[in-house]
Amino acid sequence: MPQKWLAQLKYNLIPTLESSGNKAIEYFTKRDLLGKTVEPIDYIWELPEVEKAFRKQLTDGSWKHTGKQTVAYPPFHQALVATWKTFRLLVERYEVNKTLEGARKGAEFFFSCQTSQGDIRGMLANQYVTYYTGAILAILMKAGYEGDPRVEKGLNWLLSMRQNDGGWAIPILTHYFDGKTMYRLTSQFIEPVEPDRAQPFSHFGTDMVLRAFAAHPRYRGSKEVRRAADLLKSRFFQPDVYTSYQDARYWVRFAFWWPNITTSLDSLSLIGYSKDDVDIKKGLDWLIENQMPDGLWRLDYSKGKQEKVTDTSEKLWLALSVARIFKRFYG
């Protein structure tokens, strides 16, 4: 007899995940979806892809940027971006934590980019990045730093940066700068622009910030977090009010770390929303309706987009994430 959460889906994704040939996917399918006994997590940390990633880590805990340099300020900008890209996957997918030296070094590199105010600075020159600060703090907590005072400082900073409506925006986007000014603000040392708090929240920014609060067992139940979460779910499948990732189709593009319906549902399930909530149901119903016969989901459902991905690993990770969400909502 299928588990209750699995029965909600159109197709059984377990056979595809169990026979994927991806050892990490198979491990977490057995442990998290089927409740089977598995090897200690060290088994995952010894996988070639994890060991390879840590071999590329630099002595200061960062990873080297290998692409074209587009922003010169601050000097650690490229390293911060590269470290975010790699460390995020190590923590989210392979569950590395601070018991590993490499994870501790990576975390300390992020903390070295924290200002006296509490935010993580350097992703966008010297400007405030509420959204990246939230996403990075979420990863640090998942790596075992939820009790660290530096995380607490960051969370308090995020609470102080809310818009008047209770959500978050990207501060420089709450003003109307011309292209030349915007480039200068995001590539040089200029004092950070304070948000115009009278402007509405951004669901794009609020999704990334809420990841941090959803990851913290004490903050996730607060009235401030619930208020912001109510705003986020009210915007499902609608365009953002700001120009960055504004198109409503981004809700169903499952690429990189950007907000989409699964990242929002993941946070909202941790915050404590019910599957019967009208907005939550709308998101879950979309995932049910758009599941493919092999049990997986496409990575991009934008209108007119053709599936270009030949490597199925990204779709496997997406399916695992969706399954965890359904299991959390349906038990």
N, C-alpha and C positions, 0 to 999 in steps of 0.2 A: 504494500500500500504506500503510495507516494506521500512524502511529507507535505504538510499543508501549504507551505510557501511554494513548493515546487509545482503543486497542482494548479496554482494560479496562472502559470505560464502556458503558452500555446504548445511549446515543445519542450521535451526533457533535454536539458543541456548537459546533464551529468555524463552520459557516454562520450560526448565530444571532449569535455574537459579531462575526463579520466584517461582517455586514450590519445591525448594531444601530443605526447612525446616531450612536452615541456615539464621537466621535473618539478619546478616550483609550482606550476599550475596544478599538477597532479597531487602534490603534497598538500596544498591548501584546500583543494577540493575534498580530499579525504578528511582533513582535520576540521575545516570550517563548515562544509556543506553536509558531509555524511557523518560527522562525529566519530570517525575512526581514530584508533591510536596510531600515532606516527612517531618517527624519530624525533629527537630533540631538535630545536631550531638550528643548531649548529650544522645540521645536514644541509640546510639552505645556504648558510653562510659559506660553506665550502664548495658551492657550485662554481664552475669556471667563470661565469659572467660576473659573479660577485667578487671573486678574487682578482679578476682582471681589472675591475673598476678601482679597487683599492690599490692595485699596483701603480695606477696612474696618479694617485693622490700625491700632492706636493708636501714638503715638510711642514708648511704652515697650516696644513689641513685643507687647503683649497685644491681645486682642479684647474688645470690650464685651459684657457679659452683657445680653441683651435680654428675658429672662423675668422672672417674679416672684421677688423676693428672699426667700429662705427662711432663710438663715443670715447672721448679721451679723458673725461672727468667722471668720477675720481679715479686715481691710479688703480684702485682695486676693482673697478666696475666690471671688467671682463671676467676676472676671477670669481667675483660674486655671482655673476650670471651662470658661469660654467659649473660652479659648485652647487648652485640651486638645481640645475638640470640633472646632475648626477646623484647628489645626495638624496633628492626627493625620491628617485626611483629605488635607491637602496633601502630607504626606510619604508616607503609605501608598499613596494612589491615584495621585498625580501626581508622585511622586518628587522633590519639591523638596528641595534640599540647601543647604548653607552657602555655596555660590557665589552664592546670591541674598541680597541685603541683607535682604529680609523674613524669610527663613528664619533668618538670623543673629540678627536682632532677636527673633524668636520664641523661639529657643533661649536667648538671654540672659535673657529674661523667666523662663523655667523655672528657669534656674540661679539667678536672684535669689530663688527660693523654696526653695532648698536650704539646709538647716541645717548647722551646723558638724559635726554627726554624719554627714551625708551623704544623709539622706532628703529627699524633696520634701515640704514641709509646707504645709498650708492647704486641702487638699481636704476634710478632715473636722475642721474647727477646728484645735486644736493636737495632735491625736492622730496616732499613727503610721499611715501608710497604705502598708504594704508593697506591696500590689497596684497602687496607682496609681504609686508610685515606680518599680516595675518596668516598667509599661507606658509611662510617660513616658521613662524611660531608653532603652527600646527605640526609641522614635521619634527621640530625639536621636541615637542611634547610626546609624540609617538616614539621618539628615540629615547624617552625616559627622563626628560627634563621638565615634566609638568610641575614639580615642586621647586624648581630653581627660581630664586628671586629675580633673576634677569628676565625670565618668562613672565613672571607676575608684573614686572615693570612694563613690559611690552603690552600686556593685556590692558593694564590701566591706561596706558597711552592711547590705545585703540578706543577705549570707552570715552576718553576725553575728546576724540576726534569725530564723534558722530555728528551727522546733520541734525537740524532741528526736528526732522520727522522721525529720527531714531535709527535710520540706516546709515550706510557709509557711501561716500563718493570718492573719486580720485581728486584730491584738492585742486590741482591746476586746471582740471576740466570744469570746475564750477565757475570759472571766469572765461571770458571770451577774448583770447589772445590771438593775434594774427600769426601766420606761419613762422615768420622770422623771429618773433618774440618767443614763441613756443620752442623753437629749435635752441635758442639761447638759454632758455630756462632748463632745458633737458640735456644740455651738453657742457655747461660751464658752471663755475662756482657762483651761485646766486642764492641769496637767502631764500629759504623755502616759502612758497606762497601759501598763505593761510586759506583754508576753504571758505567759500561763501556759504555759510551754514543754512541760509534761507533757501538755497537751491535743493531740489529733490534728491533723494538717494539714488544710487546706481545699483541695479541688481547684479551687475558684473562685479563691482567692487565689494558689495555686501556678501556675495557668495564666498569670495576668497577670504574675507575677514572672518566670517562665521565659522570657517573651518577650524580656526584657532579655538574659539569658545566651545565648539562642539567637542573638541578633543580634551577639554578640561572638565573633570567630573564635578567640580564645584561651580564653575561659571556657567555651564551649559543650562542650568536651571534658573538662572536669574531673570528677572522681569525685563531687564535691558536687552538681553539676548533674545528672549521670546518676542519682544516687540520688533526687533530687526528681522527675526525669522518670519514673523507674520508678513512683513513687507516683502521679503524675498519670495515666498510662495505665491503671493498675490500677483507676481509678475511672470509666472510660468508661461512660456511660449509667446511672450510679448517682446517688442523691441526695447532696448535700453534707452534711457532719456539722453545719454551722452554719446559722443561719436565713437568712442573706443569700443569695438566689438558690439556695435549697436544693433545690427540686423537680428531679427527674431530667430533666424535660422541657426544662430550660434547655440541655441538651446539643444539642437540635435546634431552638433558637430563634436565628436568625441576625440579631440586632438590635444596632445600635450597636457598642460595643466589648466587650461582655460575653463571657465565655468560652463556647465551644461546641465541638463536635467539630472544626470546621475550624481554629479558633484553636489548639487543642491539637495537632492533626496538623501544622499549619504549623511550630510550634516543634520538635516531635519529629522532623520530617523534617530540619531544620537541625542538630539535635543529633546525628543520625547513626543513627537507628533504621532497621531494615529493614522492608520491606513484608511480610516473612514473620513478623515478630513477631506473636504471637497477638492482642495487644491492638490493635496498629496495624491488623491485618487486619480486626478487628471494626469499627473506625471506617471504613475504606475500603469495606468491604462494605456498610455502611449507606448511604454516599453513592451507591454504585453502584445499590443497590436502589431508592432514592428519587428518582432522577433522572427528570425529566419528559420527555415526547417531544420538546419543543422544545430539549432539552439543558440546561435550567436547573433550578434547585431552588426550592422555595417558601422563604419567609423564616421560616415558623413551622410546625412539624410537631406542635405540642402537640395532644393528643387533643381532638377536638371543635372545633378552631379552623378558621375559614373564612379563606380568602385574601382580605385586604382591600386589598392594595396594587394600585393600578392603574398606577402608574409602575413600569416594569420595570427602571429603572436600577439599583436596589439588587440585584435578582436577577442582573443582568449582572455586577456587581462580585463578587457571591458566586460565580458560575460561573467567573469568571476566577481567583479565589482557589483554588477547588477544582481547576481544571485545572493550576495551578502546583504544587499539592501532589502530584497524581498524576504529573506529569512529574518531580518531584524523586524520588519513590519508585520509579518505573518506568524512568526514564532516557529 
